[in-house]
Amino acid sequence: TDAAQFTKLLEEVDELGVNIVMSQPVIDDIGDIMVVLINIAYRNNLSIWECMYHAYNDIKYRKGKMVDGIFVKEE
């Protein structure tokens, strides 16, 4: 189910966070997250490409600046 996949996604994101904090390699964590996201997209008749394109179109004209490595949108 989407709910089960979402639970799995949270577990994988938590593992990523632990490895970032511990300065450990993150390649496996990122791959696992991508697999879960692909599963959720597929279950909803979407492709990762469609999701990325949709997100890009939402943000491509946003204005803002980087503050300590984080993008902060203009109001």
Protein Blocks (a to p, Z undefined) as FASTA:
>chain_A
ZZlmmmmmmmmmmmmmmmmmnopafklmmmmmmmmmmmmmmmnopafklmmmmmmmmmmm
pgcddeehiacddZZ
